[in-house]
Amino acid sequence: MWQGGDVAVWQISGDESLVGIELATLVDRLVGDGDRGLVVEEIDCTDQSLEIGRVFDALTTMSLFADRRVVVLRDLHALSAELIGNMAAAIEGRIDDVDLVVTATGRLAKPIEDALKAARAEKIGAAVVNKQADRIRWVEEKFVEAGFTYAAEVPRLVEAWYGGDHARMAGLLQTLISTYGEGAKLVRTDVEVFLGDAGRIEPWKLTDPIDEGDVSTALVMLHRLLSDSHPLQVLGLLANRYAQMMKIDGRGLRSGEDAAAVLGGHPFAAKKILEQQMRLGSANLARAVSLIATADVDLRGGKDWDDMLVLEVLVARLARLAGSGRPATGRGRTAQRSNSAR
């Protein structure tokens, strides 16, 4: 199991789209060749039913199965006010055999900040950098952290294609690992085939028609996105969106501001996710997540279909689910009235 040297507490903060990349990389290093399921305990601080006793137990109990335990406190900025004091005390009470990783995309309460400072937490900034040299260095770090070796031109190629859009890097790395395996040496042609056209993927061009139940438009936009990205990247976009809906499902949120407090990011984007989650309902949302999980298996060889067909079927089914969650309008209401009259 990898050791973090003198550091045992890490604080990852910054852009929401990049925090997850940094978290996954750090936890993989901490776990090393250990069993993640036995070593890592993740706690969601947006969970309104979170019991602080669980946090105390996690931070003050040695692992029965490994030499260290890794505890991840996600979205610590969203912790409810009544738990702040106890959370700070739990962090201060962490034993030496526990590595603690916290993430935040918003401001932390002062008692939490003080507790992390006292624990000498190493801060990891997950922010988009503007200088080209810094962006190239960031790309190099991500390749190294993923276990790849690479030709000198590869990081420059990726930086030139993606610019400051670092959120695309996670999907690229996942695709490269799936294709070439961990520890592969990459040359320009290995990576270039998965970059697509230069420029930013615009996920709303696909998710908006899906949300509206517009199957035909959603399929047109799917084809356009696939000319700019690998199928696994498109699937990742969809998986992330529905995971966000799952995160707020059943919380009784009513506004974009409420949703943003849980999800992070801008209230406008959070409101769109909240509205779609409310339209779908828990049952359809669970069905959507199941469809995405099946498509993930199929894209990796689970079904003898080409990638385009797998995604076409998925997008059509997601759009139909969204349509089934909408109130009937126009001709649909007329048909309902006609049927009820019979």
Sequence and secondary structure as in RCSB ss.txt:
>XXXX:A:sequence
MWQGGDVAVWQISGDESLVGIELATLVDRLVGDGDRGLVVEEIDCTDQSLEIGRVFDALTTMSLFADRRVVVLRD
LHALSAELIGNMAAAIEGRIDDVDLVVTATGRLAKPIEDALKAARAEKIGAAVVNKQADRIRWVEEKFVEAGFTY
AAEVPRLVEAWYGGDHARMAGLLQTLISTYGEGAKLVRTDVEVFLGDAGRIEPWKLTDPIDEGDVSTALVMLHRL
LSDSHPLQVLGLLANRYAQMMKIDGRGLRSGEDAAAVLGGHPFAAKKILEQQMRLGSANLARAVSLIATADVDLR
GGKDWDDMLVLEVLVARLARLAGSGRPATGRGRTAQRSNSAR
>XXXX:A:secstr
    TT  EEEEEE HHHHHHHHHHHHHHHHTTS HHHHEEEEETT TT  HHHHHHHHHS  SSSS EEEEEET
GGG  GGGHHHHHHHHHT  TTEEEEEEESS   HHHHHHHHHTT EEEEE    SHHHHHHHHHHHHHHTT EE
 THHHHHHHHHHTT THHHHHHHHHHHHHH TT EE HHHHHTTT SSS   THHHHHHHHTT HHHHHHHHHHH
HTTS HHHHHHHHHHHHHHHHHHTTS   SHHHHHHHH S HHHHHHHHHHHHHHHHHHHHHHHHHHHHHHHIII
IISSS HHHHHHHHHHHHHHHHHHTS   THHHHHHHHHHH 
